């Protein structure tokens, strides 16, 4: 857990028989009323069976997580077995016929938070979340009442906001598999593709609302890409060689290029967008200098330089040439012999990404 000025506090340990109380306590910590990025860490069994919190950091002893997972999974399966294809909102509680109470959709969705914390590759949990988000979007599309439609849009925006925040918490926390989970990154990309390009999109976190005044959308897209690159770089520090995270970044950049081209940004030669490209390249380049043995980062930097030249129609050669020269200087000053830096210098010339060898 990262250090914080806030003194650690602990939640009293719960008896093993009180799996429901343990689950409820964990859910309260992991799903605050106001969504916020958390740093979650699974503590070894040698720690006392208490949940430790310090600021936005949470430490969960593994025995507590395991017992909660078993309880959570039973809730999830109770809902899924009775609603295998259900995509409608169902916040009520129903009684099974002789098999105990069947969990509601909200209970099942809450359960997926702990399931994914325990197992980042639990695809069924993510599929339920996809169906839920789609159901909210479809309900908003079908609504004809003005006030009701606006309320539905707000519900979609809030749901997407929570989804992106929770996923960010998972992929940037010091967890064993989550930072490099192809399943989690694929789900995040699905959320971006599905809602970034729809009429109902989230405000405040880089998602844009179509039809707004010309010029504003591009700035929000740029801010969104910058934030996603920051998340990917943090995930890359958690798990070196994080190709799943960097591949996600590639798709986000490609989506930005498509949307910007569709809006005519290339023709307008927007200075703000050019500044954003330069900022992204600088951020990734600095990250690569800090992790010179990580091929995944250098490969993405090569891709980013290539996309910059293509987007600006060769206008980015000056920036790319500067990156090339600074990388050569880095190699020379440190007498660096690592394969990753050498590969980047070769690929920059081979693929002609705007580098002039003088």
Secondary structure as a PSIPRED ss2 file (coil, helix, strand):
# PSIPRED VFORMAT (PSIPRED V4.0)

   1 X C   1.000  0.000  0.000
   2 X C   1.000  0.000  0.000
   3 X C   1.000  0.000  0.000
   4 X C   1.000  0.000  0.000
   5 X C   1.000  0.000  0.000
   6 X C   1.000  0.000  0.000
   7 X C   1.000  0.000  0.000
   8 X C   1.000  0.000  0.000
   9 X E   0.000  0.000  1.000
  10 X E   0.000  0.000  1.000
  11 X E   0.000  0.000  1.000
  12 X C   1.000  0.000  0.000
  13 X C   1.000  0.000  0.000
  14 X C   1.000  0.000  0.000
  15 X C   1.000  0.000  0.000
  16 X C   1.000  0.000  0.000
  17 X C   1.000  0.000  0.000
  18 X C   1.000  0.000  0.000
  19 X H   0.000  1.000  0.000
  20 X H   0.000  1.000  0.000
  21 X H   0.000  1.000  0.000
  22 X H   0.000  1.000  0.000
  23 X H   0.000  1.000  0.000
  24 X H   0.000  1.000  0.000
  25 X H   0.000  1.000  0.000
  26 X H   0.000  1.000  0.000
  27 X H   0.000  1.000  0.000
  28 X H   0.000  1.000  0.000
  29 X H   0.000  1.000  0.000
  30 X H   0.000  1.000  0.000
  31 X C   1.000  0.000  0.000
  32 X C   1.000  0.000  0.000
  33 X C   1.000  0.000  0.000
  34 X C   1.000  0.000  0.000
  35 X C   1.000  0.000  0.000
  36 X C   1.000  0.000  0.000
  37 X C   1.000  0.000  0.000
  38 X C   1.000  0.000  0.000
  39 X E   0.000  0.000  1.000
  40 X E   0.000  0.000  1.000
  41 X E   0.000  0.000  1.000
  42 X E   0.000  0.000  1.000
  43 X E   0.000  0.000  1.000
  44 X C   1.000  0.000  0.000
  45 X C   1.000  0.000  0.000
  46 X C   1.000  0.000  0.000
  47 X C   1.000  0.000  0.000
  48 X C   1.000  0.000  0.000
  49 X C   1.000  0.000  0.000
  50 X C   1.000  0.000  0.000
  51 X E   0.000  0.000  1.000
  52 X E   0.000  0.000  1.000
  53 X E   0.000  0.000  1.000
  54 X E   0.000  0.000  1.000
  55 X C   1.000  0.000  0.000
  56 X C   1.000  0.000  0.000
  57 X E   0.000  0.000  1.000
  58 X E   0.000  0.000  1.000
  59 X E   0.000  0.000  1.000
  60 X E   0.000  0.000  1.000
  61 X E   0.000  0.000  1.000
  62 X H   0.000  1.000  0.000
  63 X H   0.000  1.000  0.000
  64 X H   0.000  1.000  0.000
  65 X H   0.000  1.000  0.000
  66 X H   0.000  1.000  0.000
  67 X H   0.000  1.000  0.000
  68 X H   0.000  1.000  0.000
  69 X H   0.000  1.000  0.000
  70 X H   0.000  1.000  0.000
  71 X H   0.000  1.000  0.000
  72 X H   0.000  1.000  0.000
  73 X H   0.000  1.000  0.000
  74 X H   0.000  1.000  0.000
  75 X H   0.000  1.000  0.000
  76 X H   0.000  1.000  0.000
  77 X H   0.000  1.000  0.000
  78 X H   0.000  1.000  0.000
  79 X H   0.000  1.000  0.000
  80 X H   0.000  1.000  0.000
  81 X H   0.000  1.000  0.000
  82 X H   0.000  1.000  0.000
  83 X C   1.000  0.000  0.000
  84 X C   1.000  0.000  0.000
  85 X C   1.000  0.000  0.000
  86 X C   1.000  0.000  0.000
  87 X C   1.000  0.000  0.000
  88 X C   1.000  0.000  0.000
  89 X C   1.000  0.000  0.000
  90 X C   1.000  0.000  0.000
  91 X C   1.000  0.000  0.000
  92 X C   1.000  0.000  0.000
  93 X C   1.000  0.000  0.000
  94 X E   0.000  0.000  1.000
  95 X E   0.000  0.000  1.000
  96 X C   1.000  0.000  0.000
  97 X C   1.000  0.000  0.000
  98 X C   1.000  0.000  0.000
  99 X C   1.000  0.000  0.000
 100 X C   1.000  0.000  0.000
 101 X E   0.000  0.000  1.000
 102 X E   0.000  0.000  1.000
 103 X C   1.000  0.000  0.000
 104 X C   1.000  0.000  0.000
 105 X H   0.000  1.000  0.000
 106 X H   0.000  1.000  0.000
 107 X H   0.000  1.000  0.000
 108 X H   0.000  1.000  0.000
 109 X H   0.000  1.000  0.000
 110 X H   0.000  1.000  0.000
 111 X H   0.000  1.000  0.000
 112 X H   0.000  1.000  0.000
 113 X H   0.000  1.000  0.000
 114 X H   0.000  1.000  0.000
 115 X H   0.000  1.000  0.000
 116 X H   0.000  1.000  0.000
 117 X H   0.000  1.000  0.000
 118 X H   0.000  1.000  0.000
 119 X C   1.000  0.000  0.000
 120 X C   1.000  0.000  0.000
 121 X C   1.000  0.000  0.000
 122 X C   1.000  0.000  0.000
 123 X H   0.000  1.000  0.000
 124 X H   0.000  1.000  0.000
 125 X H   0.000  1.000  0.000
 126 X H   0.000  1.000  0.000
 127 X H   0.000  1.000  0.000
 128 X H   0.000  1.000  0.000
 129 X H   0.000  1.000  0.000
 130 X H   0.000  1.000  0.000
 131 X H   0.000  1.000  0.000
 132 X H   0.000  1.000  0.000
 133 X H   0.000  1.000  0.000
 134 X H   0.000  1.000  0.000
 135 X H   0.000  1.000  0.000
 136 X H   0.000  1.000  0.000
 137 X H   0.000  1.000  0.000
 138 X H   0.000  1.000  0.000
 139 X H   0.000  1.000  0.000
 140 X H   0.000  1.000  0.000
 141 X H   0.000  1.000  0.000
 142 X H   0.000  1.000  0.000
 143 X C   1.000  0.000  0.000
 144 X C   1.000  0.000  0.000
 145 X C   1.000  0.000  0.000
 146 X H   0.000  1.000  0.000
 147 X H   0.000  1.000  0.000
 148 X H   0.000  1.000  0.000
 149 X H   0.000  1.000  0.000
 150 X H   0.000  1.000  0.000
 151 X H   0.000  1.000  0.000
 152 X H   0.000  1.000  0.000
 153 X H   0.000  1.000  0.000
 154 X H   0.000  1.000  0.000
 155 X H   0.000  1.000  0.000
 156 X H   0.000  1.000  0.000
 157 X H   0.000  1.000  0.000
 158 X H   0.000  1.000  0.000
 159 X H   0.000  1.000  0.000
 160 X H   0.000  1.000  0.000
 161 X H   0.000  1.000  0.000
 162 X H   0.000  1.000  0.000
 163 X H   0.000  1.000  0.000
 164 X H   0.000  1.000  0.000
 165 X H   0.000  1.000  0.000
 166 X H   0.000  1.000  0.000
 167 X H   0.000  1.000  0.000
 168 X H   0.000  1.000  0.000
 169 X H   0.000  1.000  0.000
 170 X H   0.000  1.000  0.000
 171 X H   0.000  1.000  0.000
 172 X H   0.000  1.000  0.000
 173 X C   1.000  0.000  0.000
 174 X C   1.000  0.000  0.000
 175 X C   1.000  0.000  0.000
 176 X C   1.000  0.000  0.000
 177 X C   1.000  0.000  0.000
 178 X H   0.000  1.000  0.000
 179 X H   0.000  1.000  0.000
 180 X H   0.000  1.000  0.000
 181 X C   1.000  0.000  0.000
 182 X H   0.000  1.000  0.000
 183 X H   0.000  1.000  0.000
 184 X H   0.000  1.000  0.000
 185 X H   0.000  1.000  0.000
 186 X H   0.000  1.000  0.000
 187 X H   0.000  1.000  0.000
 188 X H   0.000  1.000  0.000
 189 X H   0.000  1.000  0.000
 190 X H   0.000  1.000  0.000
 191 X H   0.000  1.000  0.000
 192 X H   0.000  1.000  0.000
 193 X H   0.000  1.000  0.000
 194 X H   0.000  1.000  0.000
 195 X H   0.000  1.000  0.000
 196 X H   0.000  1.000  0.000
 197 X C   1.000  0.000  0.000
 198 X C   1.000  0.000  0.000
 199 X C   1.000  0.000  0.000
 200 X C   1.000  0.000  0.000
 201 X C   1.000  0.000  0.000
 202 X C   1.000  0.000  0.000
 203 X C   1.000  0.000  0.000
 204 X C   1.000  0.000  0.000
 205 X C   1.000  0.000  0.000
 206 X C   1.000  0.000  0.000
 207 X C   1.000  0.000  0.000
 208 X C   1.000  0.000  0.000
 209 X C   1.000  0.000  0.000
 210 X C   1.000  0.000  0.000
 211 X C   1.000  0.000  0.000
 212 X C   1.000  0.000  0.000
 213 X C   1.000  0.000  0.000
 214 X C   1.000  0.000  0.000
 215 X C   1.000  0.000  0.000
 216 X H   0.000  1.000  0.000
 217 X H   0.000  1.000  0.000
 218 X H   0.000  1.000  0.000
 219 X H   0.000  1.000  0.000
 220 X H   0.000  1.000  0.000
 221 X H   0.000  1.000  0.000
 222 X H   0.000  1.000  0.000
 223 X H   0.000  1.000  0.000
 224 X H   0.000  1.000  0.000
 225 X H   0.000  1.000  0.000
 226 X H   0.000  1.000  0.000
 227 X H   0.000  1.000  0.000
 228 X H   0.000  1.000  0.000
 229 X H   0.000  1.000  0.000
 230 X H   0.000  1.000  0.000
 231 X H   0.000  1.000  0.000
 232 X H   0.000  1.000  0.000
 233 X H   0.000  1.000  0.000
 234 X H   0.000  1.000  0.000
 235 X H   0.000  1.000  0.000
 236 X H   0.000  1.000  0.000
 237 X H   0.000  1.000  0.000
 238 X H   0.000  1.000  0.000
 239 X C   1.000  0.000  0.000
 240 X C   1.000  0.000  0.000
 241 X C   1.000  0.000  0.000
 242 X C   1.000  0.000  0.000
 243 X H   0.000  1.000  0.000
 244 X H   0.000  1.000  0.000
 245 X H   0.000  1.000  0.000
 246 X H   0.000  1.000  0.000
 247 X H   0.000  1.000  0.000
 248 X H   0.000  1.000  0.000
 249 X H   0.000  1.000  0.000
 250 X H   0.000  1.000  0.000
 251 X H   0.000  1.000  0.000
 252 X H   0.000  1.000  0.000
 253 X H   0.000  1.000  0.000
 254 X H   0.000  1.000  0.000
 255 X H   0.000  1.000  0.000
 256 X H   0.000  1.000  0.000
 257 X H   0.000  1.000  0.000
 258 X H   0.000  1.000  0.000
 259 X H   0.000  1.000  0.000
 260 X H   0.000  1.000  0.000
 261 X H   0.000  1.000  0.000
 262 X H   0.000  1.000  0.000
 263 X C   1.000  0.000  0.000
 264 X C   1.000  0.000  0.000
 265 X H   0.000  1.000  0.000
 266 X H   0.000  1.000  0.000
 267 X H   0.000  1.000  0.000
 268 X H   0.000  1.000  0.000
 269 X C   1.000  0.000  0.000
 270 X C   1.000  0.000  0.000
 271 X H   0.000  1.000  0.000
 272 X H   0.000  1.000  0.000
 273 X H   0.000  1.000  0.000
 274 X H   0.000  1.000  0.000
 275 X H   0.000  1.000  0.000
 276 X H   0.000  1.000  0.000
 277 X H   0.000  1.000  0.000
 278 X H   0.000  1.000  0.000
 279 X H   0.000  1.000  0.000
 280 X H   0.000  1.000  0.000
 281 X H   0.000  1.000  0.000
 282 X H   0.000  1.000  0.000
 283 X H   0.000  1.000  0.000
 284 X H   0.000  1.000  0.000
 285 X H   0.000  1.000  0.000
 286 X H   0.000  1.000  0.000
 287 X H   0.000  1.000  0.000
 288 X H   0.000  1.000  0.000
 289 X H   0.000  1.000  0.000
 290 X H   0.000  1.000  0.000
 291 X C   1.000  0.000  0.000
 292 X C   1.000  0.000  0.000
 293 X C   1.000  0.000  0.000
 294 X C   1.000  0.000  0.000
 295 X H   0.000  1.000  0.000
 296 X H   0.000  1.000  0.000
 297 X H   0.000  1.000  0.000
 298 X H   0.000  1.000  0.000
 299 X H   0.000  1.000  0.000
 300 X H   0.000  1.000  0.000
 301 X H   0.000  1.000  0.000
 302 X H   0.000  1.000  0.000
 303 X H   0.000  1.000  0.000
 304 X H   0.000  1.000  0.000
 305 X H   0.000  1.000  0.000
 306 X H   0.000  1.000  0.000
 307 X H   0.000  1.000  0.000
 308 X H   0.000  1.000  0.000
 309 X H   0.000  1.000  0.000
 310 X H   0.000  1.000  0.000
 311 X H   0.000  1.000  0.000
 312 X H   0.000  1.000  0.000
 313 X C   1.000  0.000  0.000
 314 X C   1.000  0.000  0.000
 315 X C   1.000  0.000  0.000
 316 X C   1.000  0.000  0.000
 317 X H   0.000  1.000  0.000
 318 X H   0.000  1.000  0.000
 319 X H   0.000  1.000  0.000
 320 X H   0.000  1.000  0.000
 321 X H   0.000  1.000  0.000
 322 X H   0.000  1.000  0.000
 323 X H   0.000  1.000  0.000
 324 X H   0.000  1.000  0.000
 325 X H   0.000  1.000  0.000
 326 X H   0.000  1.000  0.000
 327 X H   0.000  1.000  0.000
 328 X H   0.000  1.000  0.000
 329 X H   0.000  1.000  0.000
 330 X H   0.000  1.000  0.000
 331 X H   0.000  1.000  0.000
 332 X H   0.000  1.000  0.000
 333 X H   0.000  1.000  0.000
 334 X H   0.000  1.000  0.000
 335 X C   1.000  0.000  0.000
 336 X C   1.000  0.000  0.000
 337 X C   1.000  0.000  0.000
 338 X C   1.000  0.000  0.000
 339 X H   0.000  1.000  0.000
 340 X H   0.000  1.000  0.000
 341 X H   0.000  1.000  0.000
 342 X H   0.000  1.000  0.000
 343 X H   0.000  1.000  0.000
 344 X H   0.000  1.000  0.000
 345 X H   0.000  1.000  0.000
 346 X H   0.000  1.000  0.000
 347 X H   0.000  1.000  0.000
 348 X H   0.000  1.000  0.000
 349 X H   0.000  1.000  0.000
 350 X H   0.000  1.000  0.000
 351 X C   1.000  0.000  0.000
 352 X C   1.000  0.000  0.000
 353 X C   1.000  0.000  0.000
 354 X C   1.000  0.000  0.000
 355 X C   1.000  0.000  0.000
 356 X C   1.000  0.000  0.000
 357 X C   1.000  0.000  0.000
 358 X C   1.000  0.000  0.000
